Amino acid sequence: MNLKLWQAETIVEVQRSFATDQAVKALILVGSNASESADLWSDVDFICIVDDSAIDQFYPVTEWLGALGDVFAIEQFTAHPRFVTRVCLTDFRRIDFVFIAESALTAFQQWFYSRSQTQILFSRSVIVDKLLMSYPDLAEIKPAFDYRQFEK
C-alpha cells in the first residue's frame, strides 16, 4: 500500500464495496479527505445512508468490515439517529462510519458539514439529493470522489 495514498485507496475500496449493496442509498465522504486537507495521519470519515430496514445489517454487527481487512480495534455508539462505528484496522487505517436510516433525513434541519467538507461518492436517494441541495452552502457540492485529488 502506498502510504501517501492510503486514504484514497481506502475510499475507493469502501465506495466499490458499498456501491454493490442496494441497501446503501448514499455514501458521502466528509471531513479532511473531502476538503483535500488530509495528511498521512488523517482518518477517513463516511456518512452512509441506508434503507430503513438495513441498519441492523451494518450496526451493531461488524462482519461487513472483514472486506476491508483485519480489525485491530473498534468503537461503536449511537447518537440517534446516527449509528457510529469507528474502526482501526491492523494496518492502522482508521475509518469512521456513520450510518443513518434514509427516512431519518427528513427530520434534519441542517447538514452536518460545510460544502468544502462534503463529497458525494454516490447517491441513489432522492431524499439525500434534495437534502444536500436544499442548503445554500451545499448548492455547488463537489462531484463524486476522484482519487487524483490526492496527487499534488
N, CA, C and O atoms as a GROMACS GRO file, in nm:
protein
  608
    1MET      N    1   0.085  -0.118   0.000
    1MET     CA    2   0.000   0.000   0.000
    1MET      C    3   0.089   0.124   0.000
    1MET      O    4   0.183   0.132   0.079
    2ASN      N    5   0.061   0.217  -0.086
    2ASN     CA    6   0.133   0.344  -0.091
    2ASN      C    7   0.083   0.428   0.026
    2ASN      O    8  -0.032   0.472   0.028
    3LEU      N    9   0.171   0.451   0.126
    3LEU     CA   10   0.127   0.522   0.245
    3LEU      C   11   0.079   0.662   0.216
    3LEU      O   12  -0.008   0.713   0.288
    4LYS      N   13   0.132   0.727   0.113
    4LYS     CA   14   0.087   0.862   0.082
    4LYS      C   15  -0.058   0.863   0.035
    4LYS      O   16  -0.127   0.964   0.046
    5LEU      N   17  -0.103   0.752  -0.016
    5LEU     CA   18  -0.238   0.746  -0.071
    5LEU      C   19  -0.328   0.646   0.002
    5LEU      O   20  -0.428   0.602  -0.055
    6TRP      N   21  -0.294   0.608   0.124
    6TRP     CA   22  -0.375   0.506   0.188
    6TRP      C   23  -0.521   0.549   0.199
    6TRP      O   24  -0.611   0.466   0.185
    7GLN      N   25  -0.545   0.677   0.222
    7GLN     CA   26  -0.683   0.723   0.233
    7GLN      C   27  -0.756   0.709   0.100
    7GLN      O   28  -0.870   0.664   0.096
    8ALA      N   29  -0.690   0.748  -0.010
    8ALA     CA   30  -0.752   0.738  -0.142
    8ALA      C   31  -0.786   0.593  -0.175
    8ALA      O   32  -0.894   0.564  -0.225
    9GLU      N   33  -0.693   0.504  -0.148
    9GLU     CA   34  -0.717   0.362  -0.175
    9GLU      C   35  -0.833   0.309  -0.090
    9GLU      O   36  -0.915   0.231  -0.137
   10THR      N   37  -0.839   0.352   0.034
   10THR     CA   38  -0.946   0.308   0.124
   10THR      C   39  -1.080   0.363   0.079
   10THR      O   40  -1.181   0.291   0.083
   11ILE      N   41  -1.084   0.488   0.038
   11ILE     CA   42  -1.209   0.548  -0.010
   11ILE      C   43  -1.262   0.471  -0.130
   11ILE      O   44  -1.380   0.440  -0.137
   12VAL      N   45  -1.176   0.442  -0.224
   12VAL     CA   46  -1.217   0.366  -0.343
   12VAL      C   47  -1.266   0.227  -0.303
   12VAL      O   48  -1.366   0.178  -0.356
   13GLU      N   49  -1.196   0.164  -0.211
   13GLU     CA   50  -1.232   0.030  -0.165
   13GLU      C   51  -1.371   0.030  -0.100
   13GLU      O   52  -1.454  -0.057  -0.130
   14VAL      N   53  -1.397   0.125  -0.012
   14VAL     CA   54  -1.528   0.134   0.054
   14VAL      C   55  -1.636   0.168  -0.048
   14VAL      O   56  -1.744   0.110  -0.046
   15GLN      N   57  -1.606   0.261  -0.136
   15GLN     CA   58  -1.704   0.300  -0.237
   15GLN      C   59  -1.743   0.180  -0.323
   15GLN      O   60  -1.862   0.158  -0.347
   16ARG      N   61  -1.647   0.104  -0.369
   16ARG     CA   62  -1.678  -0.015  -0.451
   16ARG      C   63  -1.761  -0.116  -0.374
   16ARG      O   64  -1.856  -0.173  -0.427
   17SER      N   65  -1.726  -0.138  -0.249
   17SER     CA   66  -1.796  -0.236  -0.167
   17SER      C   67  -1.941  -0.194  -0.142
   17SER      O   68  -2.032  -0.275  -0.156
   18PHE      N   69  -1.962  -0.069  -0.105
   18PHE     CA   70  -2.096  -0.022  -0.072
   18PHE      C   71  -2.182   0.001  -0.196
   18PHE      O   72  -2.304  -0.012  -0.188
   19ALA      N   73  -2.122   0.034  -0.307
   19ALA     CA   74  -2.199   0.061  -0.429
   19ALA      C   75  -2.274  -0.062  -0.478
   19ALA      O   76  -2.376  -0.050  -0.545
   20THR      N   77  -2.224  -0.179  -0.446
   20THR     CA   78  -2.289  -0.303  -0.490
   20THR      C   79  -2.403  -0.346  -0.398
   20THR      O   80  -2.478  -0.438  -0.431
   21ASP      N   81  -2.416  -0.281  -0.284
   21ASP     CA   82  -2.519  -0.314  -0.187
   21ASP      C   83  -2.635  -0.217  -0.203
   21ASP      O   84  -2.624  -0.100  -0.169
   22GLN      N   85  -2.746  -0.266  -0.255
   22GLN     CA   86  -2.862  -0.180  -0.282
   22GLN      C   87  -2.924  -0.123  -0.154
   22GLN      O   88  -3.002  -0.027  -0.160
   23ALA      N   89  -2.891  -0.179  -0.040
   23ALA     CA   90  -2.941  -0.125   0.087
   23ALA      C   91  -2.873   0.007   0.121
   23ALA      O   92  -2.926   0.086   0.200
   24VAL      N   93  -2.756   0.031   0.064
   24VAL     CA   94  -2.685   0.157   0.086
   24VAL      C   95  -2.737   0.257  -0.017
   24VAL      O   96  -2.713   0.242  -0.137
   25LYS      N   97  -2.808   0.357   0.031
   25LYS     CA   98  -2.871   0.455  -0.058
   25LYS      C   99  -2.777   0.567  -0.099
   25LYS      O  100  -2.790   0.624  -0.207
   26ALA      N  101  -2.681   0.599  -0.013
   26ALA     CA  102  -2.583   0.704  -0.046
   26ALA      C  103  -2.460   0.683   0.040
   26ALA      O  104  -2.467   0.636   0.154
   27LEU      N  105  -2.347   0.720  -0.017
   27LEU     CA  106  -2.221   0.718   0.056
   27LEU      C  107  -2.158   0.855   0.038
   27LEU      O  108  -2.135   0.901  -0.073
   28ILE      N  109  -2.130   0.920   0.150
   28ILE     CA  110  -2.082   1.057   0.148
   28ILE      C  111  -1.951   1.064   0.226
   28ILE      O  112  -1.943   1.021   0.341
   29LEU      N  113  -1.851   1.117   0.161
   29LEU     CA  114  -1.721   1.138   0.225
   29LEU      C  115  -1.725   1.275   0.292
   29LEU      O  116  -1.765   1.373   0.229
   30VAL      N  117  -1.686   1.281   0.417
   30VAL     CA  118  -1.686   1.408   0.489
   30VAL      C  119  -1.553   1.429   0.560
   30VAL      O  120  -1.474   1.336   0.576
   31GLY      N  121  -1.531   1.552   0.602
   31GLY     CA  122  -1.411   1.581   0.678
   31GLY      C  123  -1.291   1.616   0.592
   31GLY      O  124  -1.306   1.664   0.480
   32SER      N  125  -1.173   1.591   0.645
   32SER     CA  126  -1.049   1.637   0.582
   32SER      C  127  -1.024   1.574   0.446
   32SER      O  128  -0.964   1.639   0.360
   33ASN      N  129  -1.067   1.451   0.423
   33ASN     CA  130  -1.046   1.389   0.292
   33ASN      C  131  -1.134   1.452   0.186
   33ASN      O  132  -1.093   1.462   0.070
   34ALA      N  133  -1.252   1.494   0.223
   34ALA     CA  134  -1.341   1.562   0.127
   34ALA      C  135  -1.291   1.702   0.097
   34ALA      O  136  -1.313   1.754  -0.012
   35SER      N  137  -1.225   1.763   0.194
   35SER     CA  138  -1.177   1.900   0.174
   35SER      C  139  -1.034   1.904   0.121
   35SER      O  140  -0.976   2.011   0.107
   36GLU      N  141  -0.980   1.788   0.092
   36GLU     CA  142  -0.845   1.777   0.037
   36GLU      C  143  -0.739   1.832   0.131
   36GLU      O  144  -0.635   1.879   0.087
   37SER      N  145  -0.767   1.826   0.262
   37SER     CA  146  -0.670   1.872   0.359
   37SER      C  147  -0.615   1.758   0.444
   37SER      O  148  -0.555   1.781   0.549
   38ALA      N  149  -0.637   1.636   0.400
   38ALA     CA  150  -0.591   1.519   0.474
   38ALA      C  151  -0.439   1.506   0.468
   38ALA      O  152  -0.375   1.546   0.372
   39ASP      N  153  -0.386   1.449   0.575
   39ASP     CA  154  -0.245   1.413   0.573
   39ASP      C  155  -0.235   1.265   0.609
   39ASP      O  156  -0.337   1.198   0.626
   40LEU      N  157  -0.116   1.214   0.621
   40LEU     CA  158  -0.094   1.072   0.647
   40LEU      C  159  -0.168   1.025   0.773
   40LEU      O  160  -0.207   0.908   0.780
   41TRP      N  161  -0.186   1.113   0.871
   41TRP     CA  162  -0.247   1.075   0.998
   41TRP      C  163  -0.398   1.093   0.999
   41TRP      O  164  -0.463   1.055   1.097
   42SER      N  165  -0.455   1.148   0.895
   42SER     CA  166  -0.600   1.170   0.890
   42SER      C  167  -0.675   1.038   0.880
   42SER      O  168  -0.633   0.946   0.811
   43ASP      N  169  -0.787   1.031   0.951
   43ASP     CA  170  -0.874   0.916   0.933
   43ASP      C  171  -0.964   0.944   0.814
   43ASP      O  172  -0.959   1.052   0.754
   44VAL      N  173  -1.047   0.846   0.778
   44VAL     CA  174  -1.143   0.863   0.670
   44VAL      C  175  -1.282   0.856   0.730
   44VAL      O  176  -1.314   0.763   0.805
   45ASP      N  177  -1.365   0.955   0.698
   45ASP     CA  178  -1.498   0.965   0.756
   45ASP      C  179  -1.606   0.950   0.649
   45ASP      O  180  -1.606   1.021   0.548
   46PHE      N  181  -1.697   0.857   0.673
   46PHE     CA  182  -1.807   0.832   0.581
   46PHE      C  183  -1.940   0.851   0.651
   46PHE      O  184  -1.956   0.815   0.768
   47ILE      N  185  -2.035   0.906   0.578
   47ILE     CA  186  -2.175   0.900   0.620
   47ILE      C  187  -2.243   0.806   0.521
   47ILE      O  188  -2.238   0.827   0.400
   48CYS      N  189  -2.306   0.704   0.575
   48CYS     CA  190  -2.370   0.601   0.495
   48CYS      C  191  -2.520   0.608   0.519
   48CYS      O  192  -2.568   0.579   0.629
   49ILE      N  193  -2.593   0.645   0.417
   49ILE     CA  194  -2.738   0.649   0.427
   49ILE      C  195  -2.789   0.514   0.379
   49ILE      O  196  -2.760   0.471   0.267
   50VAL      N  197  -2.864   0.447   0.464
   50VAL     CA  198  -2.908   0.312   0.431
   50VAL      C  199  -3.060   0.301   0.437
   50VAL      O  200  -3.127   0.380   0.502
   51ASP      N  201  -3.110   0.201   0.368
   51ASP     CA  202  -3.252   0.170   0.373
   51ASP      C  203  -3.292   0.148   0.518
   51ASP      O  204  -3.216   0.089   0.596
   52ASP      N  205  -3.408   0.195   0.554
   52ASP     CA  206  -3.453   0.188   0.693
   52ASP      C  207  -3.442   0.048   0.753
   52ASP      O  208  -3.408   0.032   0.870
   53SER      N  209  -3.471  -0.052   0.674
   53SER     CA  210  -3.469  -0.189   0.723
   53SER      C  211  -3.328  -0.249   0.726
   53SER      O  212  -3.312  -0.364   0.766
   54ALA      N  213  -3.227  -0.173   0.686
   54ALA     CA  214  -3.092  -0.228   0.673
   54ALA      C  215  -2.994  -0.182   0.780
   54ALA      O  216  -2.878  -0.223   0.778
   55ILE      N  217  -3.037  -0.098   0.873
   55ILE     CA  218  -2.944  -0.053   0.978
   55ILE      C  219  -2.878  -0.172   1.046
   55ILE      O  220  -2.757  -0.173   1.068
   56ASP      N  221  -2.958  -0.273   1.081
   56ASP     CA  222  -2.901  -0.388   1.152
   56ASP      C  223  -2.808  -0.473   1.066
   56ASP      O  224  -2.743  -0.564   1.118
   57GLN      N  225  -2.800  -0.446   0.940
   57GLN     CA  226  -2.705  -0.512   0.851
   57GLN      C  227  -2.564  -0.455   0.875
   57GLN      O  228  -2.464  -0.520   0.845
   58PHE      N  229  -2.557  -0.332   0.930
   58PHE     CA  230  -2.430  -0.264   0.949
   58PHE      C  231  -2.400  -0.230   1.095
   58PHE      O  232  -2.284  -0.210   1.131
   59TYR      N  233  -2.502  -0.223   1.179
   59TYR     CA  234  -2.483  -0.183   1.318
   59TYR      C  235  -2.581  -0.257   1.406
   59TYR      O  236  -2.701  -0.256   1.377
   60PRO      N  237  -2.538  -0.320   1.511
   60PRO     CA  238  -2.405  -0.324   1.569
   60PRO      C  239  -2.314  -0.434   1.513
   60PRO      O  240  -2.201  -0.450   1.559
   61VAL      N  241  -2.362  -0.509   1.415
   61VAL     CA  242  -2.278  -0.615   1.358
   61VAL      C  243  -2.157  -0.553   1.289
   61VAL      O  244  -2.162  -0.439   1.242
   62THR      N  245  -2.049  -0.629   1.282
   62THR     CA  246  -1.926  -0.577   1.221
   62THR      C  247  -1.865  -0.672   1.119
   62THR      O  248  -1.754  -0.648   1.070
   63GLU      N  249  -1.934  -0.779   1.086
   63GLU     CA  250  -1.878  -0.876   0.991
   63GLU      C  251  -1.846  -0.810   0.857
   63GLU      O  252  -1.750  -0.850   0.791
   64TRP      N  253  -1.922  -0.712   0.815
   64TRP     CA  254  -1.901  -0.644   0.688
   64TRP      C  255  -1.764  -0.576   0.682
   64TRP      O  256  -1.713  -0.550   0.573
   65LEU      N  257  -1.705  -0.546   0.798
   65LEU     CA  258  -1.573  -0.484   0.800
   65LEU      C  259  -1.463  -0.578   0.750
   65LEU      O  260  -1.356  -0.532   0.709
   66GLY      N  261  -1.488  -0.708   0.752
   66GLY     CA  262  -1.390  -0.805   0.707
   66GLY      C  263  -1.343  -0.782   0.565
   66GLY      O  264  -1.230  -0.817   0.530
   67ALA      N  265  -1.427  -0.723   0.482
   67ALA     CA  266  -1.388  -0.694   0.344
   67ALA      C  267  -1.278  -0.588   0.336
   67ALA      O  268  -1.209  -0.577   0.235
   68LEU      N  269  -1.261  -0.511   0.443
   68LEU     CA  270  -1.160  -0.404   0.444
   68LEU      C  271  -1.027  -0.448   0.504
   68LEU      O  272  -0.924  -0.384   0.480
   69GLY      N  273  -1.029  -0.556   0.580
   69GLY     CA  274  -0.907  -0.604   0.644
   69GLY      C  275  -0.937  -0.652   0.785
   69GLY      O  276  -1.052  -0.658   0.827
   70ASP      N  277  -0.831  -0.686   0.855
   70ASP     CA  278  -0.845  -0.736   0.992
   70ASP      C  279  -0.860  -0.618   1.088
   70ASP      O  280  -0.788  -0.519   1.080
   71VAL      N  281  -0.955  -0.632   1.179
   71VAL     CA  282  -0.984  -0.527   1.276
   71VAL      C  283  -0.887  -0.536   1.394
   71VAL      O  284  -0.870  -0.642   1.453
   72PHE      N  285  -0.826  -0.423   1.426
   72PHE     CA  286  -0.740  -0.413   1.545
   72PHE      C  287  -0.822  -0.365   1.664
   72PHE      O  288  -0.814  -0.422   1.773
   73ALA      N  289  -0.901  -0.261   1.642
   73ALA     CA  290  -0.985  -0.207   1.749
   73ALA      C  291  -1.111  -0.147   1.689
   73ALA      O  292  -1.113  -0.103   1.574
   74ILE      N  293  -1.217  -0.148   1.769
   74ILE     CA  294  -1.344  -0.095   1.721
   74ILE      C  295  -1.415  -0.025   1.836
   74ILE      O  296  -1.406  -0.066   1.952
   75GLU      N  297  -1.486   0.081   1.802
   75GLU     CA  298  -1.570   0.152   1.899
   75GLU      C  299  -1.703   0.177   1.830
   75GLU      O  300  -1.707   0.217   1.713
   76GLN      N  301  -1.812   0.154   1.902
   76GLN     CA  302  -1.944   0.181   1.846
   76GLN      C  303  -2.027   0.258   1.948
   76GLN      O  304  -2.017   0.236   2.068
   77PHE      N  305  -2.108   0.349   1.896
   77PHE     CA  306  -2.201   0.421   1.982
   77PHE      C  307  -2.316   0.473   1.897
   77PHE      O  308  -2.306   0.483   1.775
   78THR      N  309  -2.424   0.506   1.965
   78THR     CA  310  -2.542   0.558   1.898
   78THR      C  311  -2.568   0.700   1.948
   78THR      O  312  -2.570   0.725   2.068
   79ALA      N  313  -2.589   0.789   1.855
   79ALA     CA  314  -2.634   0.924   1.884
   79ALA      C  315  -2.753   0.945   1.791
   79ALA      O  316  -2.742   1.009   1.686
   80HIS      N  317  -2.866   0.889   1.831
   80HIS     CA  318  -2.983   0.878   1.744
   80HIS      C  319  -3.007   1.006   1.665
   80HIS      O  320  -3.010   1.114   1.725
   81PRO      N  321  -3.025   0.998   1.535
   81PRO     CA  322  -3.044   0.880   1.451
   81PRO      C  323  -2.914   0.826   1.389
   81PRO      O  324  -2.919   0.754   1.289
   82ARG      N  325  -2.802   0.860   1.446
   82ARG     CA  326  -2.673   0.816   1.392
   82ARG      C  327  -2.624   0.691   1.466
   82ARG      O  328  -2.631   0.682   1.588
   83PHE      N  329  -2.576   0.596   1.388
   83PHE     CA  330  -2.518   0.474   1.443
   83PHE      C  331  -2.372   0.474   1.397
   83PHE      O  332  -2.344   0.462   1.277
   84VAL      N  333  -2.282   0.486   1.491
   84VAL     CA  334  -2.142   0.512   1.458
   84VAL      C  335  -2.054   0.390   1.485
   84VAL      O  336  -2.062   0.327   1.590
   85THR      N  337  -1.972   0.358   1.386
   85THR     CA  338  -1.870   0.255   1.400
   85THR      C  339  -1.736   0.317   1.365
   85THR      O  340  -1.716   0.364   1.253
   86ARG      N  341  -1.645   0.317   1.461
   86ARG     CA  342  -1.510   0.367   1.440
   86ARG      C  343  -1.418   0.247   1.445
   86ARG      O  344  -1.422   0.168   1.539
   87VAL      N  345  -1.336   0.232   1.344
   87VAL     CA  346  -1.252   0.114   1.336
   87VAL      C  347  -1.108   0.151   1.306
   87VAL      O  348  -1.080   0.245   1.232
   88CYS      N  349  -1.018   0.076   1.367
   88CYS     CA  350  -0.876   0.082   1.334
   88CYS      C  351  -0.839  -0.058   1.288
   88CYS      O  352  -0.855  -0.155   1.361
   89LEU      N  353  -0.789  -0.068   1.166
   89LEU     CA  354  -0.751  -0.198   1.111
   89LEU      C  355  -0.607  -0.231   1.152
   89LEU      O  356  -0.534  -0.144   1.199
   90THR      N  357  -0.568  -0.356   1.136
   90THR     CA  358  -0.434  -0.397   1.180
   90THR      C  359  -0.322  -0.326   1.103
   90THR      O  360  -0.209  -0.321   1.150
   91ASP      N  361  -0.353  -0.272   0.984
   91ASP     CA  362  -0.253  -0.193   0.912
   91ASP      C  363  -0.261  -0.046   0.955
   91ASP      O  364  -0.196   0.040   0.895
   92PHE      N  365  -0.339  -0.018   1.057
   92PHE     CA  366  -0.358   0.113   1.122
   92PHE      C  367  -0.433   0.215   1.037
   92PHE      O  368  -0.425   0.336   1.062
   93ARG      N  369  -0.507   0.167   0.937
   93ARG     CA  370  -0.601   0.258   0.871
   93ARG      C  371  -0.714   0.283   0.970
   93ARG      O  372  -0.763   0.190   1.035
   94ARG      N  373  -0.756   0.408   0.980
   94ARG     CA  374  -0.862   0.448   1.072
   94ARG      C  375  -0.980   0.502   0.992
   94ARG      O  376  -0.966   0.596   0.913
   95ILE      N  377  -1.095   0.441   1.015
   95ILE     CA  378  -1.214   0.474   0.937
   95ILE      C  379  -1.332   0.490   1.031
   95ILE      O  380  -1.354   0.408   1.120
   96ASP      N  381  -1.408   0.597   1.010
   96ASP     CA  382  -1.532   0.620   1.085
   96ASP      C  383  -1.649   0.606   0.989
   96ASP      O  384  -1.649   0.665   0.881
   97PHE      N  385  -1.748   0.527   1.029
   97PHE     CA  386  -1.870   0.510   0.952
   97PHE      C  387  -1.987   0.559   1.037
   97PHE      O  388  -2.005   0.515   1.150
   98VAL      N  389  -2.066   0.651   0.982
   98VAL     CA  390  -2.188   0.696   1.048
   98VAL      C  391  -2.304   0.648   0.962
   98VAL      O  392  -2.321   0.692   0.848
   99PHE      N  393  -2.384   0.558   1.017
   99PHE     CA  394  -2.499   0.504   0.945
   99PHE      C  395  -2.624   0.579   0.988
   99PHE      O  396  -2.649   0.599   1.108
  100ILE      N  397  -2.702   0.620   0.889
  100ILE     CA  398  -2.828   0.691   0.915
  100ILE      C  399  -2.935   0.629   0.826
  100ILE      O  400  -2.914   0.610   0.706
  101ALA      N  401  -3.050   0.598   0.884
  101ALA     CA  402  -3.162   0.546   0.805
  101ALA      C  403  -3.212   0.657   0.713
  101ALA      O  404  -3.221   0.773   0.754
  102GLU      N  405  -3.244   0.621   0.592
  102GLU     CA  406  -3.286   0.720   0.491
  102GLU      C  407  -3.403   0.806   0.539
  102GLU      O  408  -3.402   0.927   0.519
  103SER      N  409  -3.502   0.746   0.602
  103SER     CA  410  -3.619   0.823   0.645
  103SER      C  411  -3.586   0.924   0.754
  103SER      O  412  -3.656   1.024   0.769
  104ALA      N  413  -3.480   0.901   0.830
  104ALA     CA  414  -3.441   0.994   0.937
  104ALA      C  415  -3.394   1.127   0.881
  104ALA      O  416  -3.395   1.228   0.952
  105LEU      N  417  -3.354   1.130   0.756
  105LEU     CA  418  -3.305   1.254   0.696
  105LEU      C  419  -3.414   1.360   0.685
  105LEU      O  420  -3.384   1.480   0.682
  106THR      N  421  -3.538   1.318   0.678
  106THR     CA  422  -3.647   1.415   0.663
  106THR      C  423  -3.660   1.506   0.786
  106THR      O  424  -3.718   1.614   0.777
  107ALA      N  425  -3.608   1.462   0.899
  107ALA     CA  426  -3.616   1.541   1.022
  107ALA      C  427  -3.497   1.636   1.039
  107ALA      O  428  -3.496   1.719   1.130
  108PHE      N  429  -3.397   1.624   0.954
  108PHE     CA  430  -3.278   1.707   0.970
  108PHE      C  431  -3.307   1.851   0.931
  108PHE      O  432  -3.364   1.879   0.826
  109GLN      N  433  -3.266   1.941   1.018
  109GLN     CA  434  -3.282   2.083   0.992
  109GLN      C  435  -3.164   2.140   0.915
  109GLN      O  436  -3.177   2.241   0.846
  110GLN      N  437  -3.050   2.074   0.927
  110GLN     CA  438  -2.932   2.120   0.854
  110GLN      C  439  -2.836   2.004   0.834
  110GLN      O  440  -2.842   1.903   0.904
  111TRP      N  441  -2.750   2.020   0.737
  111TRP     CA  442  -2.646   1.922   0.712
  111TRP      C  443  -2.534   1.945   0.811
  111TRP      O  444  -2.518   2.056   0.861
  112PHE      N  445  -2.455   1.843   0.841
  112PHE     CA  446  -2.354   1.849   0.946
  112PHE      C  447  -2.223   1.916   0.904
  112PHE      O  448  -2.149   1.966   0.988
  113TYR      N  449  -2.196   1.916   0.777
  113TYR     CA  450  -2.066   1.961   0.727
  113TYR      C  451  -2.084   2.071   0.623
  113TYR      O  452  -2.189   2.080   0.559
  114SER      N  453  -1.982   2.151   0.606
  114SER     CA  454  -1.986   2.254   0.502
  114SER      C  455  -1.964   2.189   0.365
  114SER      O  456  -1.926   2.073   0.355
  115ARG      N  457  -1.988   2.266   0.262
  115ARG     CA  458  -1.967   2.219   0.125
  115ARG      C  459  -1.825   2.169   0.106
  115ARG      O  460  -1.804   2.065   0.044
  116SER      N  461  -1.727   2.242   0.160
  116SER     CA  462  -1.587   2.202   0.139
  116SER      C  463  -1.552   2.073   0.211
  116SER      O  464  -1.449   2.012   0.182
  117GLN      N  465  -1.636   2.029   0.304
  117GLN     CA  466  -1.610   1.905   0.377
  117GLN      C  467  -1.711   1.796   0.344
  117GLN      O  468  -1.728   1.702   0.421
  118THR      N  469  -1.776   1.808   0.231
  118THR     CA  470  -1.877   1.710   0.191
  118THR      C  471  -1.854   1.671   0.045
  118THR      O  472  -1.847   1.758  -0.042
  119GLN      N  473  -1.843   1.544   0.020
  119GLN     CA  474  -1.825   1.495  -0.116
  119GLN      C  475  -1.910   1.369  -0.134
  119GLN      O  476  -1.890   1.269  -0.066
  120ILE      N  477  -2.004   1.376  -0.225
  120ILE     CA  478  -2.092   1.261  -0.252
  120ILE      C  479  -2.014   1.159  -0.334
  120ILE      O  480  -1.965   1.189  -0.442
  121LEU      N  481  -2.004   1.038  -0.281
  121LEU     CA  482  -1.939   0.931  -0.356
  121LEU      C  483  -2.038   0.863  -0.448
  121LEU      O  484  -2.007   0.831  -0.563
  122PHE      N  485  -2.159   0.842  -0.398
  122PHE     CA  486  -2.271   0.802  -0.483
  122PHE      C  487  -2.400   0.825  -0.406
  122PHE      O  488  -2.402   0.826  -0.284
  123SER      N  489  -2.507   0.844  -0.482
  123SER     CA  490  -2.639   0.859  -0.422
  123SER      C  491  -2.741   0.798  -0.516
  123SER      O  492  -2.741   0.824  -0.637
  124ARG      N  493  -2.828   0.718  -0.460
  124ARG     CA  494  -2.944   0.667  -0.532
  124ARG      C  495  -3.069   0.698  -0.448
  124ARG      O  496  -3.166   0.623  -0.446
  125SER      N  497  -3.062   0.813  -0.380
  125SER     CA  498  -3.169   0.855  -0.291
  125SER      C  499  -3.213   0.996  -0.324
  125SER      O  500  -3.134   1.090  -0.317
  126VAL      N  501  -3.338   1.010  -0.360
  126VAL     CA  502  -3.395   1.142  -0.385
  126VAL      C  503  -3.393   1.224  -0.256
  126VAL      O  504  -3.372   1.345  -0.261
  127ILE      N  505  -3.415   1.160  -0.143
  127ILE     CA  506  -3.415   1.230  -0.014
  127ILE      C  507  -3.278   1.291   0.012
  127ILE      O  508  -3.268   1.407   0.053
  128VAL      N  509  -3.172   1.215  -0.010
  128VAL     CA  510  -3.036   1.266   0.009
  128VAL      C  511  -3.009   1.382  -0.085
  128VAL      O  512  -2.960   1.487  -0.045
  129ASP      N  513  -3.042   1.362  -0.211
  129ASP     CA  514  -3.016   1.466  -0.311
  129ASP      C  515  -3.088   1.596  -0.276
  129ASP      O  516  -3.029   1.704  -0.284
  130LYS      N  517  -3.214   1.586  -0.237
  130LYS     CA  518  -3.291   1.706  -0.202
  130LYS      C  519  -3.235   1.772  -0.077
  130LYS      O  520  -3.224   1.895  -0.070
  131LEU      N  521  -3.199   1.692   0.023
  131LEU     CA  522  -3.144   1.747   0.147
  131LEU      C  523  -3.017   1.825   0.120
  131LEU      O  524  -3.003   1.939   0.165
  132LEU      N  525  -2.925   1.766   0.050
  132LEU     CA  526  -2.796   1.831   0.027
  132LEU      C  527  -2.809   1.954  -0.061
  132LEU      O  528  -2.737   2.052  -0.042
  133MET      N  529  -2.900   1.950  -0.156
  133MET     CA  530  -2.914   2.064  -0.246
  133MET      C  531  -3.001   2.175  -0.187
  133MET      O  532  -3.008   2.285  -0.243
  134SER      N  533  -3.067   2.148  -0.074
  134SER     CA  534  -3.154   2.249  -0.015
  134SER      C  535  -3.078   2.350   0.071
  134SER      O  536  -3.136   2.451   0.112
  135TYR      N  537  -2.954   2.326   0.098
  135TYR     CA  538  -2.875   2.417   0.179
  135TYR      C  539  -2.785   2.501   0.090
  135TYR      O  540  -2.708   2.446   0.011
  136PRO      N  541  -2.794   2.633   0.101
  136PRO     CA  542  -2.717   2.722   0.013
  136PRO      C  543  -2.568   2.690   0.012
  136PRO      O  544  -2.504   2.698  -0.093
  137ASP      N  545  -2.513   2.653   0.126
  137ASP     CA  546  -2.370   2.624   0.132
  137ASP      C  547  -2.335   2.498   0.054
  137ASP      O  548  -2.220   2.478   0.017
  138LEU      N  549  -2.434   2.413   0.029
  138LEU     CA  550  -2.409   2.287  -0.041
  138LEU      C  551  -2.459   2.288  -0.184
  138LEU      O  552  -2.454   2.185  -0.252
  139ALA      N  553  -2.506   2.399  -0.231
  139ALA     CA  554  -2.565   2.405  -0.364
  139ALA      C  555  -2.468   2.363  -0.475
  139ALA      O  556  -2.509   2.308  -0.577
  140GLU      N  557  -2.342   2.391  -0.454
  140GLU     CA  558  -2.242   2.352  -0.555
  140GLU      C  559  -2.147   2.250  -0.496
  140GLU      O  560  -2.026   2.268  -0.498
  141ILE      N  561  -2.204   2.143  -0.446
  141ILE     CA  562  -2.125   2.040  -0.382
  141ILE      C  563  -2.030   1.975  -0.482
  141ILE      O  564  -2.059   1.968  -0.601
  142LYS      N  565  -1.918   1.928  -0.432
  142LYS     CA  566  -1.818   1.866  -0.519
  142LYS      C  567  -1.875   1.745  -0.590
  142LYS      O  568  -1.967   1.680  -0.541
  143PRO      N  569  -1.819   1.715  -0.707
  143PRO     CA  570  -1.862   1.594  -0.777
  143PRO      C  571  -1.810   1.471  -0.705
  143PRO      O  572  -1.741   1.481  -0.604
  144ALA      N  573  -1.845   1.356  -0.757
  144ALA     CA  574  -1.804   1.230  -0.697
  144ALA      C  575  -1.653   1.225  -0.678
  144ALA      O  576  -1.578   1.290  -0.752
  145PHE      N  577  -1.610   1.148  -0.582
  145PHE     CA  578  -1.470   1.134  -0.544
  145PHE      C  579  -1.383   1.096  -0.664
  145PHE      O  580  -1.422   1.016  -0.748
  146ASP      N  581  -1.266   1.156  -0.668
  146ASP     CA  582  -1.167   1.124  -0.770
  146ASP      C  583  -1.033   1.110  -0.699
  146ASP      O  584  -0.984   1.206  -0.641
  147TYR      N  585  -0.974   0.990  -0.703
  147TYR     CA  586  -0.851   0.965  -0.629
  147TYR      C  587  -0.740   1.062  -0.669
  147TYR      O  588  -0.646   1.080  -0.592
  148ARG      N  589  -0.749   1.124  -0.786
  148ARG     CA  590  -0.643   1.214  -0.831
  148ARG      C  591  -0.636   1.341  -0.747
  148ARG      O  592  -0.538   1.414  -0.755
  149GLN      N  593  -0.739   1.368  -0.665
  149GLN     CA  594  -0.735   1.486  -0.580
  149GLN      C  595  -0.622   1.474  -0.478
  149GLN      O  596  -0.581   1.575  -0.420
  150PHE      N  597  -0.572   1.352  -0.455
  150PHE     CA  598  -0.463   1.333  -0.360
  150PHE      C  599  -0.326   1.350  -0.425
  150PHE      O  600  -0.224   1.355  -0.356
  151GLU      N  601  -0.322   1.360  -0.556
  151GLU     CA  602  -0.196   1.378  -0.626
  151GLU      C  603  -0.165   1.525  -0.639
  151GLU      O  604  -0.231   1.596  -0.715
  152LYS      N  605  -0.067   1.570  -0.567
  152LYS     CA  606  -0.032   1.712  -0.569
  152LYS      C  607   0.113   1.730  -0.602
  152LYS      O  608   0.161   1.843  -0.608
   0.00000   0.00000   0.00000
